[in-house]
Amino acid sequence: MAKTRKWHVLLCALLIIVAVITLMFVATSCKKKPGTTTDDSTQAVPGGSYDRTDTSGTKVDALVSGGVVGDMSEYTSVNGVVVLGNSIYVSDETGKSIYKLSMSGSVEKTYTSENTVNKVATDGENIYSLEGGLAGTVVKLSPELEKLGSAQAQHTPNDMAVYNGVGYVPNRFSGTVSVIKLSDMSVVKTISVDGREPAAVVTVGNNIYVACHLPDEASTEDVMSANVCIISAQTNEITRTLELVNGSSGVKDICVAPDGKTVYVAHVIGRYAFPTTQLDRAWINSNGFSIIDTETQSVKCALLLDEVDYGAANPWGITVTSDGKYLCTAISGLNQVMVVNISRMNTLISNVEKGRGLVDSLDQIVDYLPFLNGARERIEVGVGVREIFESDGKLYCGLYFDGAIDVIDLGSNDVTRLSFTEQPEASDVRLGQIYWSDANNCYQKWQSCNSCHPDAIVDGFNWDNLNDGLGNSKSAKSMLYAHRTPPVMVTGIRANAEIAVAAGMKFIQFNTLSSEDLAYIDEYLKTLYPIESPALNRDGTLSAEAADGEALFEANCASCHPAPFYTDMKMHDVGSAKLDREDGKYDTPTLLEVWRTGPYMHDGSLYTIEEVVRFFTDDKLTDAQVTALSEYVKSICGKDELYGVEQVRASLNDEESYNIYVDGASVSTITVRNQSEKSPASVVVAFNVYDSNGKQVYYCDAVVSSVAFNSTAVITLKPADGKEVVLPEGGSYAVTIYDSTGKPISSTLTIN
């Protein structure tokens, strides 16, 4: 018994020692800072400018705890699938890999890249990995996934079609197509497309059809649609540009019938001209495909995959079976595949052409929901079906979120699952991404959040939402940093993004989710970070013109668009008001990733950054200065912000706010995020509060260590005197993040 007590005493002592060491590691007492000595004298900081804290301020202790993990690399996220011979090749976006599978689903070979793998393609002999962002690359692999060569593409190569040994690769964010001679992987030519974000490509005879993801006009145009560009493979020149049906957006894939006479393009059809008062009968978004006649090179008509009271949200991959009998489309928002009988569909279309159809003309088909009744069938598959590939009567369906392949036998409609990796349990962030893409949460399944905000960015349309009355359409906004830059919506009608997400679910999808499920979506959106701009050089540096524009930005724009968020988060009347608003003020948008969030202004009336620059500078700049400033603005992507302040939370009278200054509010926590794989292992977060005269009244700094990429640390303020950190009237606060030498690794966030 005595020995047992002694053992317990020793164990308790050991636990106490471990606890003390742990607290010493995660908590700082603000007694010593990088660049200061214990006697408060000033000491120079090598490579940095961390200011010694004014000791007249109240010292605040800070406790650091881990936050939500947003790194997706542990998951398998299938974003491409092809069949070559007796093998299945699968690309994994988050795992940065390509797998060679047997027909039974066992992994035979694996290719892993240092870059994100955007898709897998084949020329019938070899395999190609389309990978990378700004410095995009096409990697040639043998059937055994041995590297045979590579070619420099441009920003985000994401598909490939082959003609006579030449690969045509659309670079999504560069707006170009790379023409690559596959024998030696040399780039023959780079073609600028007439469209926005070329997303998919197919070979039709001696022509190349390139489908663009988003509309390519200002939101105030009478017709807004995504484009399909036709490139002659003989001249490598664009010969024609086709506009899809009005409202077409979110184009994900394109395919051609075996006889080469018909091309099909899958897309969402936004009914943006209507106020968002209901969902019934495809009032807000419908889902379908366009048919292109390749002989006349014209859009014949568009059809809906939706039924009268049952939507088909977010069509993605599309293909025609090798026997020409069926058109198959992945309905990604509902985890289904839609199979359309082409013969029956063509009979229905022919009847319209002959004047005895279900509608009077071909252009009316897109508005008639029952048109394909009796010619279509839904097949349930796994979560996140996106890319599909048909071979020998079987449809191979890539499941982005399940990280697997579902194989549909099109003769029996039986589904077989090929699980080739172990998928971890979904984190809060992963669940949020799933819910963002899931139309099962929507009344009658018409749309998901991804319908109006593809990839959580924009669809290019104006929408007349009901949050601030009818008759005032406004441009859709990106969700990037929405949780960092309140208020939300163009008119600032929502105090913060959490409120906006809940309201969007209720008033746009006409459904409610639990607070827990809504929090998952919030966590996913918080993990979004800007990707590098195509305006940058391939190595990520500013172009010469953009470098010339930096000083012009500081002189003309930075007061309302300060780093690190490039918005002052305030409402301004900039003279563009057309809505019925008494003060004419609109929320200042962030300029981060602005190159991909057009059209611009609250009503989307300006399509280019150059137009915006001219609007705000009122012809005070020369043409050369407008170009330089525009190039700099298009380059803004926060790539040098290794860490970022996500939210500084404060409360007053039980009302919580973040990243805004509220007189008398008590600051409770500061959340920071590691937003670069290049971040140092340990950083210092400094928080300072000033009164209306600029005198420091509170200060603290906290050491944050071992935070994984795209994960957060939460700093809880613990005042030494037991009093709360109260924001003085008319004051301000600032947060700066430093490395261990005192060098800033983020721009100072100042809120006043």
FENBEL-V161513 format. One record per backbone hydrogen bond with DSSP energy under -1.0 kcal/mol. NH is the residue of the N-H (numbers start at 1). CO is the residue of the C=O. E is the energy in kcal/mol with one decimal. If there is no record, write none. Layout:
((NH:CO:E) (NH:CO:E))
//
This chain:
((5:1:-2.1) (6:2:-2.4) (7:3:-2.3) (8:4:-2.2) (9:5:-2.4) (10:6:-2.4) (11:7:-2.4) (12:8:-2.5) (13:9:-2.3) (14:10:-2.3) (15:11:-2.3) (16:12:-2.3) (17:13:-2.2) (18:14:-2.3) (19:15:-2.4) (20:16:-2.4) (21:17:-2.4) (22:18:-2.4) (23:19:-2.5) (24:20:-2.4) (25:21:-1.5) (26:22:-2.2) (27:23:-2.2) (28:62:-1.5) (36:33:-2.1) (37:41:-1.2) (40:37:-2.0) (43:35:-1.5) (48:45:-1.9) (49:742:-1.1) (57:54:-1.9) (58:697:-2.8) (60:699:-1.6) (61:718:-1.8) (62:28:-1.6) (63:716:-2.5) (65:714:-2.3) (67:712:-2.3) (75:72:-2.1) (79:91:-1.9) (82:89:-2.1) (84:87:-2.2) (87:84:-1.4) (88:101:-2.4) (89:82:-3.1) (90:99:-2.4) (91:80:-2.2) (92:97:-3.0) (93:77:-2.7) (97:92:-1.6) (98:111:-2.7) (99:90:-2.7) (100:109:-2.7) (101:88:-3.6) (102:106:-2.3) (105:102:-1.7) (108:100:-3.4) (109:100:-1.2) (111:98:-2.9) (113:96:-3.0) (118:130:-2.9) (119:130:-1.2) (121:128:-2.2) (123:126:-1.2) (127:141:-2.6) (128:121:-2.8) (129:139:-2.7) (130:119:-2.5) (131:137:-2.6) (132:116:-2.6) (136:134:-1.0) (137:131:-2.9) (138:151:-2.6) (139:129:-2.6) (140:149:-2.8) (141:127:-3.5) (142:146:-2.5) (145:142:-2.6) (148:140:-3.3) (149:140:-1.1) (151:138:-2.1) (153:136:-2.1) (156:133:-2.2) (158:170:-2.0) (161:168:-1.8) (163:166:-2.5) (166:163:-1.5) (167:180:-3.3) (168:161:-3.2) (169:178:-2.6) (171:176:-3.4) (172:156:-2.3) (173:155:-1.4) (175:171:-1.4) (176:171:-1.3) (177:191:-2.4) (178:169:-2.9) (179:189:-3.2) (180:167:-2.9) (181:186:-2.9) (182:165:-2.0) (185:181:-1.4) (186:181:-1.1) (188:179:-3.0) (189:179:-1.2) (191:177:-2.9) (193:175:-2.1) (195:193:-1.1) (199:211:-3.1) (200:211:-1.6) (202:209:-1.9) (204:207:-3.2) (207:204:-2.0) (208:231:-2.9) (209:202:-2.8) (210:229:-3.0) (211:200:-2.7) (212:227:-2.8) (213:197:-2.8) (214:196:-1.7) (216:225:-1.0) (219:604:-2.3) (221:218:-1.6) (228:242:-2.4) (229:210:-2.6) (230:240:-3.1) (231:208:-3.0) (232:237:-2.6) (233:206:-2.4) (236:232:-2.7) (239:230:-2.8) (240:230:-1.2) (242:228:-3.2) (244:226:-2.5) (247:224:-3.7) (248:245:-2.0) (249:268:-2.2) (251:213:-2.0) (252:266:-1.1) (255:264:-2.3) (257:262:-2.7) (260:257:-2.1) (263:292:-2.3) (264:255:-2.5) (265:290:-2.0) (266:253:-1.8) (267:288:-2.3) (268:249:-2.4) (269:286:-3.1) (270:247:-3.3) (271:284:-3.3) (272:270:-1.1) (274:271:-1.8) (276:464:-1.9) (277:275:-2.3) (283:279:-1.1) (286:269:-2.5) (288:267:-2.4) (289:303:-2.0) (290:265:-2.3) (291:301:-3.0) (292:263:-2.9) (293:298:-2.6) (294:261:-2.1) (297:293:-1.2) (298:293:-1.5) (300:291:-2.7) (301:291:-1.0) (303:289:-2.6) (305:287:-3.0) (306:287:-1.0) (307:310:-3.0) (311:444:-3.4) (313:445:-1.1) (316:330:-2.6) (317:386:-1.8) (319:328:-2.4) (321:326:-2.4) (324:321:-2.5) (327:340:-2.4) (328:319:-3.2) (329:338:-2.4) (330:317:-2.9) (331:336:-2.9) (332:314:-1.5) (332:330:-1.1) (333:313:-1.8) (334:331:-1.6) (336:331:-1.5) (337:379:-2.3) (338:329:-3.0) (339:377:-3.0) (340:327:-2.9) (341:375:-3.0) (342:325:-2.4) (345:341:-2.4) (346:342:-2.9) (347:343:-1.8) (348:344:-2.0) (349:345:-2.2) (350:346:-2.8) (351:347:-2.2) (352:348:-1.3) (353:349:-2.0) (354:350:-1.8) (355:352:-1.4) (356:351:-2.6) (364:361:-1.4) (365:362:-1.2) (367:364:-1.5) (368:365:-2.0) (371:368:-1.5) (373:370:-2.2) (375:372:-2.7) (377:339:-1.6) (379:337:-2.2) (381:335:-2.6) (386:398:-2.1) (389:396:-1.7) (391:394:-2.6) (394:391:-1.5) (395:408:-2.6) (396:389:-3.4) (397:406:-2.9) (398:387:-3.0) (399:404:-2.6) (400:384:-3.1) (402:383:-1.6) (403:399:-1.6) (405:418:-2.2) (406:397:-2.2) (407:416:-3.2) (408:395:-2.7) (409:414:-2.6) (410:393:-2.1) (413:409:-3.8) (416:407:-2.5) (418:405:-3.5) (431:427:-2.7) (432:428:-2.1) (433:429:-2.1) (434:430:-2.2) (435:431:-2.8) (436:432:-2.2) (437:433:-1.2) (439:333:-2.5) (442:439:-1.8) (443:509:-2.4) (445:442:-2.0) (450:436:-1.3) (451:448:-1.6) (453:449:-1.6) (456:453:-2.8) (457:454:-1.9) (463:474:-3.0) (465:463:-1.2) (474:463:-2.1) (475:602:-3.0) (476:461:-2.2) (479:456:-2.5) (482:479:-2.1) (484:481:-1.4) (485:481:-1.4) (488:494:-3.1) (492:489:-1.8) (494:488:-1.9) (500:496:-1.8) (501:497:-2.9) (502:498:-1.8) (503:499:-2.4) (504:500:-2.7) (505:501:-2.0) (506:502:-1.8) (507:503:-3.2) (508:504:-2.0) (509:504:-1.3) (511:505:-1.8) (518:514:-2.4) (519:515:-1.9) (520:516:-1.4) (521:517:-1.6) (522:518:-2.2) (523:519:-2.4) (524:520:-2.1) (525:521:-2.5) (526:522:-2.0) (527:524:-1.1) (528:525:-1.3) (536:533:-1.6) (537:541:-3.2) (540:537:-2.4) (547:543:-2.6) (548:544:-1.7) (549:545:-1.2) (553:549:-2.0) (554:550:-2.1) (555:551:-1.8) (556:552:-2.0) (557:553:-3.1) (558:553:-1.9) (560:557:-1.2) (561:557:-1.6) (566:562:-2.2) (568:560:-1.6) (572:586:-2.4) (581:579:-2.1) (586:572:-2.6) (587:490:-3.0) (588:570:-1.8) (593:636:-1.8) (594:591:-1.9) (596:593:-2.0) (597:594:-1.3) (600:606:-3.8) (604:601:-1.6) (606:600:-1.6) (612:608:-1.6) (613:609:-2.8) (614:610:-2.2) (615:611:-1.9) (616:612:-2.2) (617:613:-2.3) (618:614:-1.2) (620:617:-1.5) (626:622:-2.6) (627:623:-2.2) (628:624:-2.3) (629:625:-2.9) (630:626:-2.5) (631:627:-2.4) (632:628:-1.9) (633:629:-2.5) (634:630:-2.5) (636:633:-1.2) (641:638:-1.7) (642:640:-1.4) (642:745:-1.5) (644:673:-2.1) (646:671:-2.7) (647:671:-1.4) (649:669:-2.3) (650:657:-2.8) (651:666:-1.8) (652:655:-2.4) (655:652:-1.8) (657:650:-3.1) (659:648:-1.8) (664:727:-3.2) (665:662:-2.3) (666:651:-2.9) (667:725:-2.9) (668:649:-2.7) (670:715:-2.1) (671:647:-3.1) (672:713:-2.3) (673:644:-2.8) (674:711:-2.5) (675:642:-1.8) (679:676:-1.3) (683:704:-2.7) (684:738:-2.7) (685:702:-2.8) (686:736:-3.0) (687:700:-2.9) (688:734:-2.3) (689:698:-2.1) (690:732:-3.1) (691:695:-2.6) (694:691:-2.1) (697:689:-3.1) (698:689:-1.3) (699:58:-1.7) (700:687:-1.8) (702:685:-2.1) (704:683:-3.2) (706:681:-2.1) (710:674:-3.2) (711:708:-1.6) (713:672:-2.3) (714:65:-3.0) (715:670:-3.2) (716:63:-3.1) (717:668:-2.4) (718:61:-3.6) (720:59:-1.2) (722:719:-1.4) (726:724:-1.1) (727:665:-2.9) (731:728:-1.8) (732:690:-2.1) (733:751:-2.2) (734:688:-2.4) (735:749:-2.2) (736:686:-2.0) (738:684:-2.8) (739:743:-2.4) (742:739:-1.8) (745:737:-2.7) (749:735:-2.7) (751:733:-2.7))
//
